[in-house]
Amino acid sequence: MCGIAGWVDFGQDLSGERPVVRRMTETLAGRGVDGQGLWLRGHAALGHTRTAIIDLTDGAQPLAVEEDGRTVAVIVHSGEIYNFKQLRTELRARGRRFRTRSDTEVALQAYLEWGPSFAERLEGIFAFAIWDVRREELVLVRDRLGVKPLFYSRLPEGVLFGSEPKALLAHPAVRPVVDGEGLRELFSVAKQPGKAVFRDMSELLPGHTLTVGRDGVRLRPYWTLTARPHTDDLRDTIGTVRSLLHDIVLRELVADVPLCTALSGGLDSSTITAIAAGWRWKLDGERMRTFVTTFDDYVENFRQDDVRLSPDEPYAVEVSRHLSSDHVNIRLSPEDLMDARTRRNVVLAQDGPSTLGDMDTSNYLTAREIKKHSTVALVGEVADEIFGGYNWMFKPECLDAGTFPWVVNEGLHPSNRGGQGRDLFGPGFLDKLDMAGHYADTYREAAAQVPHLDGESPEESRMRTVGHLTLTRWLPMLLDRGDRLSMAHGLELRVPYADHRLVEYLYNTPWAMKTFDGREKSLLRAVARDLLPSSVLERRKSPWPVTQDPAYTRMLHTELAALVADDSAPVLPYLDLDRVRRTLREPGDAHDWPSRMHLEMALQFNTWLTHYDVELAI
């Protein structure tokens, strides 16, 4: 897993721009802890930071392929291609020669063999750039679900690109300007595909290639969700999902570095862990290493909230014992979560503020701890999206509201009536954002893009729409967050449930079959029936934990008071200071985690404005 950056400019020779390209690349040092490399020639400059996972000795990048002693193409690659061994065999049979064991060289040779359509043959999580020396063209490629990020900025005669916005901001041509559209994207929990927060950037759409040449820019899809009839009965459907998951996990266990699973004790991660543990023992005779995150005194003092009905740790320990895994409890203290440097780094890792507060901080710290033992972690993300695991998928008031159901669900909590993370911002600022209008417009656009089958029942049509919206508007936010917070430490997260074969199959599985026993994730529970303890099978979904320590809430109020007292704080003009002071006088329930999101967002917004020198063009 790595970071990539680059610059193509047909109006100048970039050979002398090494300092600029180095600065762009060095912003991604966290993504590549094992080495860095640059390649500059003519109109192209490529940079790479490497976390070595496959072919540790010969897989350095940028990687070039020569023919007749001349370089014909160069690649920088972030991610993993899970079917690279099969592709390499096929390419060798077609006369292609390889000098490394890396999946990166397979991708480059596949491009040289099949041209831009080669992306359709790749399976995995990836974002890469190929400079075709012969044609003087740059080809950017992103995986089907968008697990790996890739941003770009158009130039008058070329393009800049990078794994994260910070790489582009290191170039003098890109300023940290954010307009109203960018702010709406920042505050939104329903993302617009291809939109970035910073004004002069875009994000390459998942399942697309972007070709940049002298004649312009061409954006082309190579994959999209399509509606197809589901002809399997329930028994065959369960068998197909089980077979797919076993094959997916087996492929994602391939690595030349230590590998583990992140085990929460929920159905999703426990199923992946059970399958991985079975394969690991069968193939290598080794136990799986597992990790769970908790907080000091969390289990002993746990209180249910609106979505968390039970703590993770006891269930994770039970699964670990059931599977005989090599288990580690990551225990975080209030001091860990309150550390000013850590919280600042969380903002920098994501190139912006987030409403999720200590959930992001604990994710960041979890990745740091896991990286001390492993370089790759399999996770349970995307199961809720494809199997139907969110509570708002079962609430008529959310499904029938004519907008994104999770946005409606967010507003059902008394602390979120004004919108998640927005309560402390001033009315003038919020009026300019017009989030209600924004959601209405983007929902109409998103719903119009959903593929349906003729003759679908109203219920199936509605739930197909919800499934598509969840995958294309909700999931990108979670995938980007997971990638940024883990790759800040050079930890690669692999997401078995994001395999496009499984996603396609379940997108077309009827909702009635997904919920055949009247509960969420019925199919996944059936698949895991013989793999997990009954207590885990019956456990209700519980999201990533938040600290319930009152000391954390007191710390937030102390920081907010200091911010309000600092006349130079750049966020002050955008806050409702009367509301802020009222919040400080009446802190409320320390266990009301949604109300903390408003404080977290105000504090992080100030950190972002300060460290990025953001210009708000509103």
C-alpha positions in Angstrom: 0.0 0.0 0.0 1.4 3.3 -1.1 1.0 6.9 -2.0 1.2 8.3 -5.5 1.6 11.8 -6.9 2.5 13.3 -10.2 2.4 16.1 -12.7 1.9 16.2 -16.5 2.4 19.4 -18.4 2.5 19.5 -22.2 3.6 23.1 -22.1 6.9 22.6 -20.4 9.8 20.2 -19.7 9.4 18.9 -16.1 12.9 17.4 -15.8 14.0 20.4 -13.7 11.0 20.3 -11.4 12.3 17.6 -9.0 12.0 19.8 -5.9 8.3 20.4 -6.5 7.5 16.8 -7.2 9.5 15.7 -4.2 7.4 18.0 -2.0 4.2 16.6 -3.4 5.5 13.1 -2.8 6.8 13.7 0.7 3.3 14.9 1.9 2.4 11.2 1.5 5.2 9.8 3.5 2.8 8.2 6.0 1.3 6.1 3.2 4.7 4.7 2.3 7.0 4.0 5.2 9.5 1.8 3.4 10.8 4.1 0.6 10.2 6.9 -1.9 11.0 7.2 -5.6 10.7 9.8 -8.4 10.7 9.6 -12.2 11.0 12.7 -14.3 11.3 13.0 -18.1 10.0 15.4 -20.6 6.4 16.4 -19.9 5.8 13.9 -17.0 6.9 13.6 -13.4 5.8 10.7 -11.1 6.3 10.2 -7.4 5.8 7.3 -5.1 6.0 6.4 -1.4 6.0 2.7 -0.7 4.8 0.4 2.1 6.1 -2.9 0.9 3.6 -5.8 1.0 4.3 -8.0 -2.0 7.8 -8.6 -3.5 9.6 -6.7 -0.8 13.0 -6.6 -2.6 12.2 -5.8 -6.2 8.9 -4.0 -6.1 10.2 -0.4 -5.9 8.4 2.3 -7.8 8.1 4.2 -10.1 8.4 1.1 -12.2 9.2 1.2 -15.8 9.0 -1.3 -18.7 11.5 -1.2 -21.5 11.3 -2.6 -25.0 14.3 -2.7 -27.3 16.3 -0.7 -24.7 13.8 2.2 -24.5 11.3 3.0 -21.8 7.8 2.6 -23.1 5.7 3.2 -20.0 6.0 4.0 -16.2 3.6 3.3 -13.4 3.0 4.4 -9.8 0.5 2.3 -7.9 -1.3 2.3 -4.6 -3.3 -0.8 -3.5 -3.5 -4.4 -4.3 -4.5 -6.4 -7.4 -5.8 -9.7 -6.0 -5.9 -11.6 -9.3 -2.3 -10.6 -10.3 -1.0 -14.2 -10.4 -3.6 -15.3 -12.8 -3.1 -12.3 -15.0 0.7 -12.8 -15.0 0.3 -16.3 -16.2 -2.0 -15.2 -19.0 0.4 -12.4 -20.0 3.4 -14.7 -20.0 1.5 -17.0 -22.3 1.1 -13.9 -24.6 4.8 -13.3 -24.6 5.1 -10.7 -21.8 8.3 -10.9 -19.7 8.5 -10.0 -16.0 11.5 -8.9 -13.9 9.6 -8.7 -10.5 7.0 -10.7 -8.6 4.9 -7.5 -7.9 1.3 -6.9 -8.9 2.3 -3.4 -10.0 4.3 -4.8 -12.9 1.3 -7.0 -13.9 -0.9 -3.9 -14.1 1.6 -2.1 -16.3 2.1 -5.1 -18.6 -1.6 -5.6 -18.8 -2.0 -2.0 -20.0 0.7 -2.5 -22.6 -1.0 -5.7 -23.8 -4.7 -4.7 -23.8 -4.6 -0.9 -23.8 -7.0 1.3 -21.7 -9.6 -1.5 -21.5 -7.2 -3.5 -19.3 -8.8 -2.1 -16.2 -11.8 -4.4 -16.7 -9.5 -7.3 -16.1 -8.2 -6.1 -12.7 -9.7 -7.2 -9.4 -8.7 -5.5 -6.2 -8.4 -2.2 -4.5 -6.2 0.2 -6.4 -5.4 3.6 -7.7 -2.6 4.1 -10.1 -1.1 6.3 -12.9 0.6 5.1 -16.0 2.6 7.5 -18.2 2.7 6.1 -21.7 6.0 7.4 -23.1 5.2 6.4 -26.7 1.8 8.1 -26.9 2.6 10.9 -24.4 -0.5 10.1 -22.4 -1.3 9.7 -18.7 -3.8 7.1 -17.7 -5.3 7.3 -14.2 -7.3 4.3 -12.9 -9.4 3.7 -9.7 -10.9 0.6 -8.4 -14.6 -0.2 -8.8 -15.9 0.8 -5.3 -13.4 3.5 -4.7 -11.6 1.9 -1.8 -8.4 3.7 -2.7 -8.5 7.5 -3.2 -7.2 9.4 -6.2 -7.5 13.2 -6.6 -6.6 15.4 -9.5 -6.5 19.1 -10.6 -6.7 20.2 -14.2 -4.0 22.6 -15.5 -4.1 24.7 -18.6 -1.9 22.1 -20.4 -1.9 19.1 -18.2 -2.9 17.7 -14.8 -1.7 17.1 -11.2 -2.7 14.0 -9.3 -2.2 12.5 -5.9 -3.6 9.9 -3.4 -4.7 12.7 -1.1 -5.4 16.5 -1.6 -2.3 17.4 0.5 -0.1 16.2 -2.4 -1.8 18.6 -4.8 -1.8 21.4 -2.3 2.0 21.1 -2.2 2.2 22.3 -5.8 2.3 26.1 -6.3 -0.5 26.0 -8.8 -3.1 24.8 -6.3 -4.4 27.0 -3.5 -6.5 25.8 -0.5 -9.6 27.6 -1.7 -13.0 26.2 -0.6 -16.2 27.6 -2.0 -19.8 27.0 -1.0 -20.0 23.7 -3.0 -16.9 22.5 -1.3 -18.2 23.4 2.2 -21.5 21.5 1.4 -19.4 18.5 0.5 -17.5 18.9 3.8 -20.6 19.0 6.0 -22.6 16.5 3.9 -23.0 12.8 4.9 -24.2 12.1 1.3 -21.3 12.5 -1.0 -21.3 13.6 -4.6 -19.2 11.3 -6.7 -16.2 13.0 -8.1 -16.5 16.1 -5.9 -13.7 17.3 -3.7 -13.7 19.8 -0.9 -11.1 22.1 -2.4 -12.3 24.2 -5.3 -9.7 23.3 -7.9 -9.8 19.5 -7.3 -11.8 16.5 -8.4 -11.8 12.9 -7.2 -11.5 10.3 -9.9 -14.8 8.4 -10.0 -14.8 4.8 -8.8 -14.7 2.3 -11.7 -13.3 4.9 -14.1 -10.2 5.7 -16.0 -9.0 9.2 -16.9 -6.8 9.6 -19.9 -4.9 12.9 -20.3 -3.2 13.7 -23.6 -2.4 16.6 -25.8 -5.8 16.5 -27.3 -7.6 16.8 -23.9 -9.0 14.7 -21.1 -11.2 11.6 -21.5 -13.2 10.1 -18.6 -14.4 6.6 -19.2 -16.3 4.1 -17.0 -15.1 0.5 -17.0 -17.6 -0.7 -14.4 -21.0 0.2 -13.0 -23.7 -1.5 -11.0 -26.4 -3.0 -13.3 -29.8 -4.5 -12.5 -30.2 -8.2 -13.3 -32.8 -10.8 -12.4 -31.9 -12.9 -9.4 -32.7 -16.5 -10.3 -31.2 -18.4 -7.3 -33.5 -19.7 -4.5 -32.6 -19.0 -0.9 -30.5 -22.1 -0.4 -28.5 -21.4 -3.5 -28.1 -17.8 -2.6 -26.7 -18.6 0.8 -24.3 -21.1 -0.8 -23.2 -18.6 -3.5 -22.5 -15.9 -0.9 -20.6 -18.4 1.3 -18.5 -19.6 -1.7 -17.7 -16.1 -2.8 -16.6 -15.0 0.7 -14.3 -18.0 1.1 -12.7 -17.3 -2.3 -12.5 -13.5 -1.6 -10.8 -13.9 1.8 -8.4 -16.5 0.5 -7.2 -14.1 -2.2 -6.9 -11.3 0.3 -4.6 -13.3 2.6 -1.8 -13.0 0.1 1.0 -10.9 1.5 4.7 -11.0 2.2 4.3 -9.2 5.5 2.4 -9.8 8.8 -1.4 -9.8 8.4 -4.3 -9.7 10.8 -8.0 -9.0 11.2 -9.7 -6.1 13.0 -12.2 -8.0 15.1 -15.0 -6.0 16.8 -17.1 -9.0 17.9 -19.9 -8.0 15.5 -21.2 -10.3 12.8 -19.3 -8.6 9.9 -15.8 -8.7 11.2 -16.3 -12.0 13.0 -17.3 -13.8 9.8 -14.3 -12.5 7.9 -12.0 -13.5 10.9 -13.5 -17.0 11.0 -13.0 -17.6 7.3 -9.5 -16.1 7.4 -8.6 -18.2 10.5 -9.7 -21.3 8.8 -7.7 -20.6 5.7 -4.6 -19.6 7.6 -4.7 -22.8 9.7 -5.3 -25.0 6.7 -2.6 -23.5 4.5 0.1 -22.5 7.0 -0.8 -24.2 10.3 -0.7 -20.7 11.9 -3.2 -18.9 14.1 -4.8 -15.6 12.9 -3.9 -12.5 14.8 -6.9 -10.3 15.8 -7.3 -6.9 17.4 -10.2 -5.1 19.1 -10.3 -1.5 20.4 -11.8 -0.5 23.7 -11.4 2.2 26.3 -10.3 2.2 29.9 -13.2 1.0 32.1 -15.6 1.0 29.1 -17.0 -2.5 29.6 -17.5 -2.0 33.4 -19.2 1.4 33.0 -21.0 0.8 29.7 -24.3 2.6 29.1 -26.5 1.9 26.1 -27.1 4.7 23.7 -29.4 5.1 20.7 -27.3 2.7 18.5 -24.8 1.0 20.8 -26.5 -1.8 22.7 -23.4 -3.7 23.9 -19.6 -3.2 24.2 -17.4 -4.9 21.6 -14.6 -6.4 23.8 -16.5 -9.3 25.4 -17.8 -10.5 22.1 -14.4 -10.1 20.4 -12.8 -12.1 23.2 -15.4 -14.9 22.8 -14.7 -15.1 19.0 -11.0 -15.1 19.6 -11.3 -18.1 22.0 -13.7 -19.8 19.6 -11.1 -19.5 16.8 -8.0 -19.8 18.9 -6.7 -16.5 17.5 -3.7 -14.6 18.7 -5.7 -11.8 20.2 -4.8 -8.3 21.3 -7.0 -5.8 23.2 -6.1 -2.2 22.2 -7.1 -0.2 25.3 -7.2 3.6 24.9 -7.3 6.1 27.8 -9.0 9.5 27.9 -5.5 11.0 27.7 -4.9 9.1 24.4 -8.0 10.6 22.9 -7.4 14.1 24.3 -3.8 14.4 23.1 -3.7 17.6 21.1 -1.1 16.4 18.6 -3.0 13.2 17.9 -6.3 15.1 17.3 -4.5 17.6 15.0 -3.0 14.7 13.1 -6.4 13.2 12.6 -7.5 16.4 10.8 -4.3 16.4 8.7 -4.7 12.8 7.8 -8.2 13.5 6.4 -7.3 16.9 4.9 -10.3 18.3 6.7 -12.6 18.3 9.8 -15.1 15.6 10.6 -18.1 15.4 12.8 -17.2 11.9 14.1 -14.8 13.2 16.7 -13.3 10.6 19.0 -14.4 7.8 16.7 -11.9 9.1 14.2 -9.2 9.6 16.9 -9.7 6.0 18.2 -9.6 4.7 14.6 -6.3 6.6 14.0 -4.8 5.3 17.3 -6.0 1.7 16.5 -4.2 1.8 13.2 -1.0 3.0 14.9 -1.1 0.2 17.3 -1.9 -2.5 14.8 0.9 -1.3 12.5 3.4 -2.2 15.3 2.5 -5.9 14.7 1.0 -6.1 11.2 1.1 -4.3 7.9 -2.2 -5.6 6.5 -5.5 -5.8 8.3 -8.7 -7.4 6.9 -11.8 -5.4 8.1 -15.6 -5.9 8.1 -16.6 -2.7 6.4 -19.2 -2.7 3.6 -21.2 -5.6 5.0 -24.0 -3.3 6.3 -24.2 -1.7 2.9 -24.6 -4.9 0.8 -26.4 -7.2 3.3 -28.8 -4.5 4.8 -27.5 -3.8 8.3 -28.4 -0.2 9.1 -31.4 0.5 11.3 -32.6 3.3 9.0 -33.2 0.6 6.3 -36.0 -0.6 8.4 -37.6 2.7 9.4 -40.6 3.8 7.3 -40.1 7.4 8.3 -36.6 7.3 6.8 -37.4 5.3 3.7 -40.5 7.3 2.7 -39.0 10.8 3.3 -38.0 11.4 -0.3 -34.3 12.0 0.6 -31.3 10.1 1.8 -32.7 7.9 4.6 -29.6 8.2 6.8 -29.9 12.0 6.7 -33.4 11.7 8.0 -32.3 9.2 10.6 -29.6 11.6 11.7 -32.2 14.3 12.3 -34.3 12.0 14.5 -31.8 12.4 17.4 -32.8 15.4 19.5 -29.1 16.7 19.5 -29.0 16.6 15.7 -32.1 18.3 14.6 -30.1 21.1 13.0 -27.8 18.7 11.3 -24.8 16.6 12.3 -21.9 18.8 13.5 -23.6 22.1 12.5 -25.2 23.3 15.7 -22.5 25.8 16.8 -22.2 27.5 13.4 -23.9 30.8 12.8 -27.2 31.2 10.9 -25.6 33.4 8.2 -23.0 30.7 7.5 -25.6 27.9 7.5 -28.0 29.8 5.2 -25.2 30.1 2.6 -24.7 26.3 2.8 -28.5 25.5 2.5 -27.9 21.9 3.4 -31.6 21.1 3.0 -31.6 22.4 -0.5 -28.3 20.6 -1.2 -29.7 17.3 -0.1 -32.9 17.7 -2.1 -30.9 18.4 -5.3 -28.4 15.7 -4.9 -31.0 13.1 -3.9 -33.0 13.7 -7.1 -29.8 13.4 -9.1 -28.7 10.2 -7.3 -32.1 8.5 -7.4 -32.4 9.1 -11.2 -29.2 7.1 -11.7 -30.4 3.9 -10.0 -30.8 1.0 -12.4 -34.0 -1.0 -12.0 -35.7 -4.1 -13.4 -39.0 -3.9 -15.3 -41.8 -5.2 -13.1 -40.2 -4.7 -9.7 -42.6 -4.4 -6.8 -42.8 -1.0 -5.1 -41.0 -2.5 -2.1 -38.2 -4.1 -4.1 -37.8 -0.9 -6.2 -37.6 1.2 -3.1 -35.0 -1.0 -1.4 -32.9 -1.3 -4.6 -32.8 2.5 -4.7 -31.7 2.6 -1.0 -29.0 0.0 -1.8 -27.7 2.0 -4.7 -27.7 5.3 -2.8 -25.9 3.6 0.1 -23.2 2.3 -2.1 -22.6 5.4 -4.1 -23.4 8.3 -1.6 -22.9 6.9 1.9 -20.1 4.3 1.5 -17.5 6.7 -0.1 -17.3 8.7 3.1 -16.6 5.6 5.2 -14.0 4.2 2.7 -12.1 7.4 2.5 -12.1 7.8 6.3 -10.8 4.2 6.7 -8.1 4.6 4.1 -6.8 8.0 5.4 -6.7 7.1 9.1 -5.0 3.8 8.5 -2.6 4.9 5.8 -1.4 7.7 8.0 0.6 4.9 9.6 1.3 2.8 6.5 -1.4 0.2 7.5 -3.2 -1.4 4.6 -6.9 -2.1 5.2 -8.3 -4.8 3.0 -12.1 -4.9 2.6 -13.4 -8.4 1.5 -17.0 -7.3 1.4 -16.1 -4.7 -1.2 -15.2 -7.4 -3.8 -17.2 -6.3 -6.9 -18.5 -9.9 -7.5 -20.1 -10.0 -4.1 -21.4 -6.4 -4.4 -23.0 -7.2 -7.8 -24.6 -10.4 -6.6 -26.1 -8.8 -3.5 -27.2 -5.7 -5.3 -29.5 -7.9 -7.3 -30.6 -10.2 -4.5 -34.2 -9.3 -3.5 -34.7 -7.4 -0.2 -37.1 -10.0 0.9 -34.4 -12.6 0.7 -31.8 -10.4 2.4 -34.2 -10.2 5.4 -35.8 -13.6 5.1 -36.0 -14.1 8.9 -37.3 -10.6 9.5 -33.9 -9.3 10.8 -31.0 -7.3 9.4 -28.3 -9.2 7.5 -30.3 -12.4 7.4 -28.1 -13.8 4.6 -24.8 -13.1 6.3 -26.1 -14.7 9.5 -27.0 -17.8 7.6 -23.6 -17.9 5.9 -21.9 -17.7 9.3 -24.2 -20.1 11.2 -21.6 -22.8 11.5 -18.6 -20.4 12.0 -19.4 -18.3 15.0 -20.7 -18.6 18.6 -24.5 -18.2 18.9 -24.1 -15.0 21.0 -22.3 -13.3 18.2 -24.8 -14.5 15.6 -27.6 -13.0 17.6 -25.9 -9.8 18.6 -27.5 -6.6 17.2 -25.4 -4.2 15.2 -23.2 -1.9 17.3 -21.2 0.8 15.5 -17.6 1.8 16.3 -17.5 2.7 20.0 -17.3 6.2 21.4 -15.8 7.0 24.8 -18.3 7.5 27.6 -15.8 9.0 30.0 -17.1 12.4 31.2 -13.5 13.6 31.3 -13.4 13.7 27.5 -16.5 15.9 27.3 -15.0 18.2 29.9 -11.8 18.5 27.8 -13.9 19.5 24.8 -15.6 22.2 26.7 -12.3 23.5 28.0 -10.9 23.7 24.5 -14.0 25.4 23.2 -13.8 28.0 26.0 -10.1 28.7 25.1 -11.0 29.0 21.4 -13.8 31.5 22.1 -11.4 33.5 24.2 -8.8 33.7 21.4 -9.7 36.6 19.2 -7.3 35.4 16.5 -9.1 32.0 16.1 -10.1 31.9 12.4 -13.3 29.9 13.0 -14.9 32.6 15.2 -16.6 34.6 12.4 -18.5 31.5 11.3 -19.8 30.4 14.8 -22.9 31.4 16.6 -21.1 32.7 19.7 -24.3 33.0 21.8 -25.0 29.4 21.2 -21.4 28.5 21.9 -21.5 30.3 25.3 -24.8 28.7 26.2 -23.3 25.3 25.4 -20.4 26.1 27.7 -22.8 27.1 30.5 -25.0 24.0 30.0 -22.7 21.2 29.0 -25.5 18.6 29.1 -25.1 14.8 29.3 -21.6 13.6 28.8 -23.0 10.4 27.3 -24.9 12.3 24.6 -22.3 11.6 21.9 -24.2 13.3 19.0 -24.1 16.6 20.9 -20.3 16.2 21.2 -20.1 16.1 17.4 -21.0 19.8 17.3 -18.1 20.7 19.6 -15.7 18.4 17.7 -16.6 20.0 14.4 -16.1 23.5 15.6 -12.7 22.7 17.1 -11.6 20.7 14.0 -12.8 23.4 11.7 -10.6 25.8 13.4 -7.6 23.4 13.2 -8.2 23.0 9.5 -8.5 26.7 8.7 -5.2 27.3 10.7 -3.0 24.5 9.4 -4.1 24.7 5.7 -4.5 28.5 5.6 -7.9 27.8 4.0 -9.5 30.6 2.0 -13.3 30.3 2.3 -14.8 31.8 -0.9 -18.4 32.1 0.2 
